[in-house]
């Protein structure tokens, strides 16, 4: 199991699967994406913090950091400034 620290500050437990091609997120990953409004075309940047803990940043198809929305339509702004004009 891996833990992903969401922009809400909540840890999500995600099941990992390993095969001959590598390691993949499995159980819970689609729910994580759906809850945060991450859609096809978005780029998810994962940073491994150690001990199977990851932090994420999400970028839209325009290359700018994406303000994430939960199912409750609460906007979550990612805190680091971008060098792009977004």
N, C-alpha and C positions, 0 to 999 in steps of 0.2 A: 504494500500500500504506500502511496505517496500522499503528501499533503501540499495543497496549493493555497497560498495566502491570497485571497481575493482583494480587490481594491476596497471592499467593505471592511477589511480587517478580520474577516472570518476565514477559518481554515476549512477547506473542503478535502475530504478523504477520497482519493481516486485510486481505483484498482489498476495495477500495472500488469502488462502481459509481455512476455519475451518470446521471440521466435528467431528463426535464422536470419531475419532481416534487421532485427534490433529490438528495442524496448518501446512499448506503446502504452498510452493511457487507454483504459478500457471502461470498466464499470464506474459510473458517476460522471464521466467526462462530458457526455452529451447533455446531461442535466446542468452541469456547471456552465457550459456554453449558452444554453437556453436561458438560464436564470439571469445571466449577465448581458443578454442581448447580443452575443457575439455571433456573427452570421458568416455564411460563405463569402469569401473575398477578403475578409478581415485577416490580418496577420497577428498571431499571438506569439510574443517573444517571452520565452521562459528562462528564468535565471535560477540555476540550482544553487541553493544556499547551504547544502550539505544535509546528510541524514534523510534524503528523499523529500526535502522541503523545497518548494519552488515558489518564486514570485513571478507575477506576469505583468506585461505591458501589452496593450492592444492598439493596433494601428488599423485605420480604415483603408479602403482601396485607394484613397487619395494620398496615402503615405503619412497622414497626420494622426497623432494620438487620438484615440476615440474616447469620447465621454460615454461610459457604459451606463446602461439602464437596467434596472432589475425588473422582474415581472410586475412589481408595484409601481413602475415608472419613476423610481427615485434615481436621479442622475448622480453618477459617481465620476468625479473629475480626477484624473490621474495627475499627481502632483508635480512631476518633473517637467520643466519647460522644454519645449522643442526648438530646434534651430530652424525648422521650416516655418514658412508663413502660413499658418493654419488658422 
